[in-house]
């Protein structure tokens, strides 16, 4: 009996999940323009697909993990 691997379209063949700019903005609770600024400045690595950008979910989490700072 063969097993099947189901994906919902947001998963690549290797199990990597790429997010749209809108999805990243919603996850980070910022505007899409803020995400575009982060991508264009190189702070948030992204892949260009046609005229769109896709950001690896791991890159988003790494960016957020390294962005913490101590206030006060």
PDB file of N, CA, C and O in Angstrom:
ATOM      1  N   UNK A   1       0.841  -1.165   0.000  1.00  0.00           N
ATOM      2  CA  UNK A   1       0.000   0.000   0.000  1.00  0.00           C
ATOM      3  C   UNK A   1       0.898   1.244   0.000  1.00  0.00           C
ATOM      4  O   UNK A   1       1.828   1.335   0.802  1.00  0.00           O
ATOM      5  N   UNK A   2       0.629   2.182  -0.879  1.00  0.00           N
ATOM      6  CA  UNK A   2       1.434   3.394  -0.997  1.00  0.00           C
ATOM      7  C   UNK A   2       0.825   4.507  -0.154  1.00  0.00           C
ATOM      8  O   UNK A   2      -0.394   4.619  -0.020  1.00  0.00           O
ATOM      9  N   UNK A   3       1.702   5.317   0.405  1.00  0.00           N
ATOM     10  CA  UNK A   3       1.224   6.452   1.177  1.00  0.00           C
ATOM     11  C   UNK A   3       1.269   7.687   0.296  1.00  0.00           C
ATOM     12  O   UNK A   3       2.086   7.777  -0.620  1.00  0.00           O
ATOM     13  N   UNK A   4       0.409   8.617   0.570  1.00  0.00           N
ATOM     14  CA  UNK A   4       0.380   9.855  -0.207  1.00  0.00           C
ATOM     15  C   UNK A   4       0.721  11.013   0.695  1.00  0.00           C
ATOM     16  O   UNK A   4       0.375  11.025   1.876  1.00  0.00           O
ATOM     17  N   UNK A   5       1.403  11.985   0.127  1.00  0.00           N
ATOM     18  CA  UNK A   5       1.778  13.190   0.870  1.00  0.00           C
ATOM     19  C   UNK A   5       0.853  14.309   0.448  1.00  0.00           C
ATOM     20  O   UNK A   5       0.916  14.775  -0.690  1.00  0.00           O
ATOM     21  N   UNK A   6       0.004  14.739   1.344  1.00  0.00           N
ATOM     22  CA  UNK A   6      -0.951  15.801   1.019  1.00  0.00           C
ATOM     23  C   UNK A   6      -0.364  17.151   1.378  1.00  0.00           C
ATOM     24  O   UNK A   6       0.189  17.332   2.463  1.00  0.00           O
ATOM     25  N   UNK A   7      -0.488  18.097   0.461  1.00  0.00           N
ATOM     26  CA  UNK A   7      -0.070  19.470   0.716  1.00  0.00           C
ATOM     27  C   UNK A   7      -1.206  20.384   0.347  1.00  0.00           C
ATOM     28  O   UNK A   7      -2.034  20.048  -0.499  1.00  0.00           O
ATOM     29  N   UNK A   8      -1.250  21.548   0.981  1.00  0.00           N
ATOM     30  CA  UNK A   8      -2.324  22.498   0.728  1.00  0.00           C
ATOM     31  C   UNK A   8      -1.928  23.589  -0.255  1.00  0.00           C
ATOM     32  O   UNK A   8      -2.649  24.579  -0.381  1.00  0.00           O
ATOM     33  N   UNK A   9      -0.811  23.442  -0.955  1.00  0.00           N
ATOM     34  CA  UNK A   9      -0.378  24.447  -1.902  1.00  0.00           C
ATOM     35  C   UNK A   9       0.613  25.430  -1.314  1.00  0.00           C
ATOM     36  O   UNK A   9       1.364  26.059  -2.059  1.00  0.00           O
ATOM     37  N   UNK A  10       0.638  25.581   0.006  1.00  0.00           N
ATOM     38  CA  UNK A  10       1.574  26.507   0.628  1.00  0.00           C
ATOM     39  C   UNK A  10       2.873  25.816   1.014  1.00  0.00           C
ATOM     40  O   UNK A  10       3.800  26.460   1.504  1.00  0.00           O
ATOM     41  N   UNK A  11       2.943  24.518   0.797  1.00  0.00           N
ATOM     42  CA  UNK A  11       4.140  23.750   1.130  1.00  0.00           C
ATOM     43  C   UNK A  11       4.853  23.363  -0.161  1.00  0.00           C
ATOM     44  O   UNK A  11       4.217  22.905  -1.110  1.00  0.00           O
ATOM     45  N   UNK A  12       6.156  23.544  -0.199  1.00  0.00           N
ATOM     46  CA  UNK A  12       6.960  23.115  -1.336  1.00  0.00           C
ATOM     47  C   UNK A  12       7.236  21.626  -1.218  1.00  0.00           C
ATOM     48  O   UNK A  12       6.890  21.003  -0.214  1.00  0.00           O
ATOM     49  N   UNK A  13       7.851  21.061  -2.229  1.00  0.00           N
ATOM     50  CA  UNK A  13       8.091  19.618  -2.264  1.00  0.00           C
ATOM     51  C   UNK A  13       8.902  19.136  -1.067  1.00  0.00           C
ATOM     52  O   UNK A  13       8.656  18.040  -0.563  1.00  0.00           O
ATOM     53  N   UNK A  14       9.861  19.931  -0.602  1.00  0.00           N
ATOM     54  CA  UNK A  14      10.703  19.512   0.503  1.00  0.00           C
ATOM     55  C   UNK A  14      10.111  19.809   1.866  1.00  0.00           C
ATOM     56  O   UNK A  14      10.787  19.603   2.874  1.00  0.00           O
ATOM     57  N   UNK A  15       8.882  20.281   1.939  1.00  0.00           N
ATOM     58  CA  UNK A  15       8.263  20.583   3.209  1.00  0.00           C
ATOM     59  C   UNK A  15       8.519  22.002   3.674  1.00  0.00           C
ATOM     60  O   UNK A  15       8.136  22.367   4.786  1.00  0.00           O
ATOM     61  N   UNK A  16       9.166  22.812   2.839  1.00  0.00           N
ATOM     62  CA  UNK A  16       9.431  24.203   3.196  1.00  0.00           C
ATOM     63  C   UNK A  16       8.197  25.038   2.922  1.00  0.00           C
ATOM     64  O   UNK A  16       7.540  24.873   1.895  1.00  0.00           O
ATOM     65  N   UNK A  17       7.887  25.928   3.836  1.00  0.00           N
ATOM     66  CA  UNK A  17       6.706  26.759   3.659  1.00  0.00           C
ATOM     67  C   UNK A  17       7.126  28.184   3.332  1.00  0.00           C
ATOM     68  O   UNK A  17       7.884  28.804   4.077  1.00  0.00           O
ATOM     69  N   UNK A  18       6.631  28.695   2.218  1.00  0.00           N
ATOM     70  CA  UNK A  18       6.874  30.063   1.812  1.00  0.00           C
ATOM     71  C   UNK A  18       5.599  30.858   1.993  1.00  0.00           C
ATOM     72  O   UNK A  18       4.503  30.375   1.707  1.00  0.00           O
ATOM     73  N   UNK A  19       5.755  32.088   2.471  1.00  0.00           N
ATOM     74  CA  UNK A  19       4.620  32.955   2.754  1.00  0.00           C
ATOM     75  C   UNK A  19       4.609  34.141   1.807  1.00  0.00           C
ATOM     76  O   UNK A  19       5.660  34.599   1.359  1.00  0.00           O
ATOM     77  N   UNK A  20       3.416  34.636   1.505  1.00  0.00           N
ATOM     78  CA  UNK A  20       3.301  35.852   0.723  1.00  0.00           C
ATOM     79  C   UNK A  20       3.592  37.050   1.620  1.00  0.00           C
ATOM     80  O   UNK A  20       3.648  36.926   2.843  1.00  0.00           O
ATOM     81  N   UNK A  21       3.774  38.208   0.995  1.00  0.00           N
ATOM     82  CA  UNK A  21       4.021  39.425   1.765  1.00  0.00           C
ATOM     83  C   UNK A  21       2.829  39.712   2.683  1.00  0.00           C
ATOM     84  O   UNK A  21       3.012  40.124   3.828  1.00  0.00           O
ATOM     85  N   UNK A  22       1.636  39.500   2.191  1.00  0.00           N
ATOM     86  CA  UNK A  22       0.441  39.737   3.012  1.00  0.00           C
ATOM     87  C   UNK A  22       0.401  38.800   4.215  1.00  0.00           C
ATOM     88  O   UNK A  22       0.022  39.220   5.308  1.00  0.00           O
ATOM     89  N   UNK A  23       0.785  37.542   4.032  1.00  0.00           N
ATOM     90  CA  UNK A  23       0.802  36.583   5.133  1.00  0.00           C
ATOM     91  C   UNK A  23       1.867  36.954   6.161  1.00  0.00           C
ATOM     92  O   UNK A  23       1.638  36.837   7.365  1.00  0.00           O
ATOM     93  N   UNK A  24       3.037  37.402   5.686  1.00  0.00           N
ATOM     94  CA  UNK A  24       4.096  37.829   6.604  1.00  0.00           C
ATOM     95  C   UNK A  24       3.625  39.037   7.403  1.00  0.00           C
ATOM     96  O   UNK A  24       3.827  39.107   8.615  1.00  0.00           O
ATOM     97  N   UNK A  25       2.994  39.991   6.714  1.00  0.00           N
ATOM     98  CA  UNK A  25       2.502  41.198   7.388  1.00  0.00           C
ATOM     99  C   UNK A  25       1.480  40.838   8.464  1.00  0.00           C
ATOM    100  O   UNK A  25       1.511  41.398   9.560  1.00  0.00           O
ATOM    101  N   UNK A  26       0.585  39.917   8.161  1.00  0.00           N
ATOM    102  CA  UNK A  26      -0.414  39.501   9.149  1.00  0.00           C
ATOM    103  C   UNK A  26       0.249  38.788  10.327  1.00  0.00           C
ATOM    104  O   UNK A  26      -0.133  39.000  11.478  1.00  0.00           O
ATOM    105  N   UNK A  27       1.237  37.949  10.041  1.00  0.00           N
ATOM    106  CA  UNK A  27       1.946  37.217  11.095  1.00  0.00           C
ATOM    107  C   UNK A  27       2.689  38.167  12.021  1.00  0.00           C
ATOM    108  O   UNK A  27       2.686  37.989  13.239  1.00  0.00           O
ATOM    109  N   UNK A  28       3.335  39.191  11.432  1.00  0.00           N
ATOM    110  CA  UNK A  28       4.116  40.139  12.209  1.00  0.00           C
ATOM    111  C   UNK A  28       3.271  41.306  12.742  1.00  0.00           C
ATOM    112  O   UNK A  28       3.743  42.105  13.550  1.00  0.00           O
ATOM    113  N   UNK A  29       2.034  41.390  12.285  1.00  0.00           N
ATOM    114  CA  UNK A  29       1.124  42.478  12.663  1.00  0.00           C
ATOM    115  C   UNK A  29       1.683  43.846  12.287  1.00  0.00           C
ATOM    116  O   UNK A  29       1.676  44.788  13.080  1.00  0.00           O
ATOM    117  N   UNK A  30       2.177  43.923  11.022  1.00  0.00           N
ATOM    118  CA  UNK A  30       2.651  45.177  10.449  1.00  0.00           C
ATOM    119  C   UNK A  30       2.006  45.332   9.077  1.00  0.00           C
ATOM    120  O   UNK A  30       1.294  44.440   8.616  1.00  0.00           O
ATOM    121  N   UNK A  31       2.256  46.464   8.429  1.00  0.00           N
ATOM    122  CA  UNK A  31       1.694  46.675   7.102  1.00  0.00           C
ATOM    123  C   UNK A  31       2.519  45.931   6.057  1.00  0.00           C
ATOM    124  O   UNK A  31       3.663  45.549   6.303  1.00  0.00           O
ATOM    125  N   UNK A  32       1.914  45.733   4.885  1.00  0.00           N
ATOM    126  CA  UNK A  32       2.640  45.100   3.793  1.00  0.00           C
ATOM    127  C   UNK A  32       3.830  45.961   3.376  1.00  0.00           C
ATOM    128  O   UNK A  32       4.872  45.427   2.998  1.00  0.00           O
ATOM    129  N   UNK A  33       3.690  47.280   3.440  1.00  0.00           N
ATOM    130  CA  UNK A  33       4.783  48.173   3.071  1.00  0.00           C
ATOM    131  C   UNK A  33       5.991  47.955   3.985  1.00  0.00           C
ATOM    132  O   UNK A  33       7.130  48.014   3.521  1.00  0.00           O
ATOM    133  N   UNK A  34       5.762  47.706   5.259  1.00  0.00           N
ATOM    134  CA  UNK A  34       6.860  47.432   6.186  1.00  0.00           C
ATOM    135  C   UNK A  34       7.596  46.166   5.769  1.00  0.00           C
ATOM    136  O   UNK A  34       8.825  46.117   5.825  1.00  0.00           O
ATOM    137  N   UNK A  35       6.859  45.147   5.355  1.00  0.00           N
ATOM    138  CA  UNK A  35       7.488  43.903   4.909  1.00  0.00           C
ATOM    139  C   UNK A  35       8.298  44.167   3.638  1.00  0.00           C
ATOM    140  O   UNK A  35       9.421  43.680   3.509  1.00  0.00           O
ATOM    141  N   UNK A  36       7.736  44.935   2.699  1.00  0.00           N
ATOM    142  CA  UNK A  36       8.480  45.263   1.480  1.00  0.00           C
ATOM    143  C   UNK A  36       9.768  46.015   1.816  1.00  0.00           C
ATOM    144  O   UNK A  36      10.805  45.768   1.199  1.00  0.00           O
ATOM    145  N   UNK A  37       9.714  46.918   2.772  1.00  0.00           N
ATOM    146  CA  UNK A  37      10.921  47.655   3.175  1.00  0.00           C
ATOM    147  C   UNK A  37      11.980  46.705   3.742  1.00  0.00           C
ATOM    148  O   UNK A  37      13.164  46.832   3.431  1.00  0.00           O
ATOM    149  N   UNK A  38      11.549  45.759   4.570  1.00  0.00           N
ATOM    150  CA  UNK A  38      12.470  44.783   5.145  1.00  0.00           C
ATOM    151  C   UNK A  38      13.105  43.912   4.061  1.00  0.00           C
ATOM    152  O   UNK A  38      14.292  43.594   4.127  1.00  0.00           O
ATOM    153  N   UNK A  39      12.308  43.531   3.065  1.00  0.00           N
ATOM    154  CA  UNK A  39      12.813  42.701   1.971  1.00  0.00           C
ATOM    155  C   UNK A  39      13.808  43.491   1.129  1.00  0.00           C
ATOM    156  O   UNK A  39      14.896  42.999   0.826  1.00  0.00           O
ATOM    157  N   UNK A  40      13.439  44.720   0.748  1.00  0.00           N
ATOM    158  CA  UNK A  40      14.306  45.521  -0.119  1.00  0.00           C
ATOM    159  C   UNK A  40      15.592  45.948   0.587  1.00  0.00           C
ATOM    160  O   UNK A  40      16.618  46.128  -0.069  1.00  0.00           O
ATOM    161  N   UNK A  41      15.558  46.112   1.893  1.00  0.00           N
ATOM    162  CA  UNK A  41      16.762  46.494   2.625  1.00  0.00           C
ATOM    163  C   UNK A  41      17.673  45.293   2.885  1.00  0.00           C
ATOM    164  O   UNK A  41      18.827  45.463   3.277  1.00  0.00           O
ATOM    165  N   UNK A  42      17.158  44.083   2.667  1.00  0.00           N
ATOM    166  CA  UNK A  42      17.948  42.878   2.895  1.00  0.00           C
ATOM    167  C   UNK A  42      17.843  42.331   4.299  1.00  0.00           C
ATOM    168  O   UNK A  42      18.472  41.322   4.616  1.00  0.00           O
ATOM    169  N   UNK A  43      17.055  42.979   5.155  1.00  0.00           N
ATOM    170  CA  UNK A  43      16.896  42.490   6.529  1.00  0.00           C
ATOM    171  C   UNK A  43      16.086  41.201   6.589  1.00  0.00           C
ATOM    172  O   UNK A  43      16.270  40.386   7.494  1.00  0.00           O
ATOM    173  N   UNK A  44      15.195  41.021   5.630  1.00  0.00           N
ATOM    174  CA  UNK A  44      14.347  39.832   5.570  1.00  0.00           C
ATOM    175  C   UNK A  44      14.557  39.178   4.203  1.00  0.00           C
ATOM    176  O   UNK A  44      14.114  39.717   3.189  1.00  0.00           O
ATOM    177  N   UNK A  45      15.228  38.026   4.165  1.00  0.00           N
ATOM    178  CA  UNK A  45      15.499  37.383   2.878  1.00  0.00           C
ATOM    179  C   UNK A  45      14.216  36.896   2.217  1.00  0.00           C
ATOM    180  O   UNK A  45      13.318  36.381   2.882  1.00  0.00           O
ATOM    181  N   UNK A  46      14.142  37.066   0.904  1.00  0.00           N
ATOM    182  CA  UNK A  46      12.957  36.665   0.162  1.00  0.00           C
ATOM    183  C   UNK A  46      13.362  36.161  -1.218  1.00  0.00           C
ATOM    184  O   UNK A  46      14.464  36.421  -1.699  1.00  0.00           O
ATOM    185  N   UNK A  47      12.451  35.442  -1.831  1.00  0.00           N
ATOM    186  CA  UNK A  47      12.625  34.935  -3.182  1.00  0.00           C
ATOM    187  C   UNK A  47      11.638  35.670  -4.070  1.00  0.00           C
ATOM    188  O   UNK A  47      10.470  35.826  -3.715  1.00  0.00           O
ATOM    189  N   UNK A  48      12.108  36.120  -5.224  1.00  0.00           N
ATOM    190  CA  UNK A  48      11.211  36.798  -6.147  1.00  0.00           C
ATOM    191  C   UNK A  48      10.637  35.763  -7.097  1.00  0.00           C
ATOM    192  O   UNK A  48      11.375  35.006  -7.729  1.00  0.00           O
ATOM    193  N   UNK A  49       9.321  35.735  -7.194  1.00  0.00           N
ATOM    194  CA  UNK A  49       8.615  34.835  -8.099  1.00  0.00           C
ATOM    195  C   UNK A  49       7.776  35.716  -9.015  1.00  0.00           C
ATOM    196  O   UNK A  49       6.717  36.206  -8.623  1.00  0.00           O
ATOM    197  N   UNK A  50       8.258  35.912 -10.233  1.00  0.00           N
ATOM    198  CA  UNK A  50       7.582  36.838 -11.131  1.00  0.00           C
ATOM    199  C   UNK A  50       7.701  38.243 -10.572  1.00  0.00           C
ATOM    200  O   UNK A  50       8.805  38.754 -10.382  1.00  0.00           O
ATOM    201  N   UNK A  51       6.564  38.862 -10.311  1.00  0.00           N
ATOM    202  CA  UNK A  51       6.557  40.200  -9.734  1.00  0.00           C
ATOM    203  C   UNK A  51       6.294  40.171  -8.236  1.00  0.00           C
ATOM    204  O   UNK A  51       6.204  41.220  -7.599  1.00  0.00           O
ATOM    205  N   UNK A  52       6.170  38.978  -7.674  1.00  0.00           N
ATOM    206  CA  UNK A  52       5.850  38.819  -6.258  1.00  0.00           C
ATOM    207  C   UNK A  52       7.069  38.357  -5.474  1.00  0.00           C
ATOM    208  O   UNK A  52       8.052  37.879  -6.039  1.00  0.00           O
ATOM    209  N   UNK A  53       6.980  38.510  -4.168  1.00  0.00           N
ATOM    210  CA  UNK A  53       8.009  38.003  -3.270  1.00  0.00           C
ATOM    211  C   UNK A  53       7.414  36.904  -2.415  1.00  0.00           C
ATOM    212  O   UNK A  53       6.239  36.948  -2.050  1.00  0.00           O
ATOM    213  N   UNK A  54       8.236  35.921  -2.102  1.00  0.00           N
ATOM    214  CA  UNK A  54       7.863  34.873  -1.153  1.00  0.00           C
ATOM    215  C   UNK A  54       8.950  34.823  -0.094  1.00  0.00           C
ATOM    216  O   UNK A  54      10.140  34.886  -0.401  1.00  0.00           O
ATOM    217  N   UNK A  55       8.526  34.708   1.151  1.00  0.00           N
ATOM    218  CA  UNK A  55       9.449  34.697   2.284  1.00  0.00           C
ATOM    219  C   UNK A  55       9.313  33.354   2.985  1.00  0.00           C
ATOM    220  O   UNK A  55       8.205  32.904   3.275  1.00  0.00           O
ATOM    221  N   UNK A  56      10.436  32.724   3.251  1.00  0.00           N
ATOM    222  CA  UNK A  56      10.425  31.442   3.938  1.00  0.00           C
ATOM    223  C   UNK A  56       9.963  31.668   5.374  1.00  0.00           C
ATOM    224  O   UNK A  56      10.400  32.617   6.025  1.00  0.00           O
ATOM    225  N   UNK A  57       9.091  30.811   5.864  1.00  0.00           N
ATOM    226  CA  UNK A  57       8.577  30.965   7.231  1.00  0.00           C
ATOM    227  C   UNK A  57       9.695  30.935   8.262  1.00  0.00           C
ATOM    228  O   UNK A  57       9.622  31.623   9.280  1.00  0.00           O
ATOM    229  N   UNK A  58      10.723  30.147   8.004  1.00  0.00           N
ATOM    230  CA  UNK A  58      11.862  30.077   8.926  1.00  0.00           C
ATOM    231  C   UNK A  58      12.576  31.428   9.001  1.00  0.00           C
ATOM    232  O   UNK A  58      13.021  31.834  10.074  1.00  0.00           O
ATOM    233  N   UNK A  59      12.686  32.123   7.870  1.00  0.00           N
ATOM    234  CA  UNK A  59      13.336  33.440   7.843  1.00  0.00           C
ATOM    235  C   UNK A  59      12.552  34.455   8.674  1.00  0.00           C
ATOM    236  O   UNK A  59      13.139  35.301   9.348  1.00  0.00           O
ATOM    237  N   UNK A  60      11.232  34.365   8.620  1.00  0.00           N
ATOM    238  CA  UNK A  60      10.394  35.281   9.414  1.00  0.00           C
ATOM    239  C   UNK A  60      10.623  35.036  10.897  1.00  0.00           C
ATOM    240  O   UNK A  60      10.801  35.981  11.665  1.00  0.00           O
ATOM    241  N   UNK A  61      10.618  33.767  11.303  1.00  0.00           N
ATOM    242  CA  UNK A  61      10.798  33.443  12.718  1.00  0.00           C
ATOM    243  C   UNK A  61      12.202  33.806  13.201  1.00  0.00           C
ATOM    244  O   UNK A  61      12.372  34.265  14.331  1.00  0.00           O
ATOM    245  N   UNK A  62      13.206  33.602  12.347  1.00  0.00           N
ATOM    246  CA  UNK A  62      14.570  33.987  12.720  1.00  0.00           C
ATOM    247  C   UNK A  62      14.680  35.504  12.870  1.00  0.00           C
ATOM    248  O   UNK A  62      15.329  35.997  13.792  1.00  0.00           O
ATOM    249  N   UNK A  63      14.047  36.235  11.966  1.00  0.00           N
ATOM    250  CA  UNK A  63      14.072  37.700  12.050  1.00  0.00           C
ATOM    251  C   UNK A  63      13.434  38.169  13.354  1.00  0.00           C
ATOM    252  O   UNK A  63      13.980  39.034  14.039  1.00  0.00           O
ATOM    253  N   UNK A  64      12.290  37.604  13.694  1.00  0.00           N
ATOM    254  CA  UNK A  64      11.602  37.994  14.924  1.00  0.00           C
ATOM    255  C   UNK A  64      12.406  37.603  16.160  1.00  0.00           C
ATOM    256  O   UNK A  64      12.456  38.362  17.128  1.00  0.00           O
ATOM    257  N   UNK A  65      13.034  36.430  16.140  1.00  0.00           N
ATOM    258  CA  UNK A  65      13.825  35.986  17.280  1.00  0.00           C
ATOM    259  C   UNK A  65      15.026  36.882  17.540  1.00  0.00           C
ATOM    260  O   UNK A  65      15.407  37.097  18.690  1.00  0.00           O
ATOM    261  N   UNK A  66      15.624  37.407  16.472  1.00  0.00           N
ATOM    262  CA  UNK A  66      16.806  38.253  16.636  1.00  0.00           C
ATOM    263  C   UNK A  66      16.446  39.732  16.821  1.00  0.00           C
ATOM    264  O   UNK A  66      17.334  40.565  17.001  1.00  0.00           O
ATOM    265  N   UNK A  67      15.165  40.060  16.780  1.00  0.00           N
ATOM    266  CA  UNK A  67      14.750  41.467  16.888  1.00  0.00           C
ATOM    267  C   UNK A  67      14.373  41.896  18.292  1.00  0.00           C
ATOM    268  O   UNK A  67      14.036  43.059  18.509  1.00  0.00           O
ATOM    269  N   UNK A  68      14.423  40.991  19.240  1.00  0.00           N
ATOM    270  CA  UNK A  68      14.091  41.343  20.616  1.00  0.00           C
ATOM    271  C   UNK A  68      15.163  42.262  21.189  1.00  0.00           C
ATOM    272  O   UNK A  68      16.351  42.097  20.911  1.00  0.00           O
ATOM    273  N   UNK A  69      14.733  43.225  21.985  1.00  0.00           N
ATOM    274  CA  UNK A  69      15.692  44.086  22.669  1.00  0.00           C
ATOM    275  C   UNK A  69      15.161  44.389  24.055  1.00  0.00           C
ATOM    276  O   UNK A  69      13.960  44.294  24.309  1.00  0.00           O
ATOM    277  N   UNK A  70      16.057  44.750  24.938  1.00  0.00           N
ATOM    278  CA  UNK A  70      15.700  45.025  26.313  1.00  0.00           C
ATOM    279  C   UNK A  70      15.330  46.503  26.456  1.00  0.00           C
ATOM    280  O   UNK A  70      16.143  47.382  26.168  1.00  0.00           O
ATOM    281  N   UNK A  71      14.127  46.764  26.892  1.00  0.00           N
ATOM    282  CA  UNK A  71      13.672  48.141  27.081  1.00  0.00           C
ATOM    283  C   UNK A  71      13.867  48.519  28.541  1.00  0.00           C
ATOM    284  O   UNK A  71      13.394  47.839  29.451  1.00  0.00           O
ATOM    285  N   UNK A  72      14.563  49.600  28.731  1.00  0.00           N
ATOM    286  CA  UNK A  72      14.724  50.136  30.075  1.00  0.00           C
ATOM    287  C   UNK A  72      15.918  49.657  30.714  1.00  0.00           C
ATOM    288  O   UNK A  72      16.195  50.021  31.856  1.00  0.00           O
TER     289      UNK A  72
END
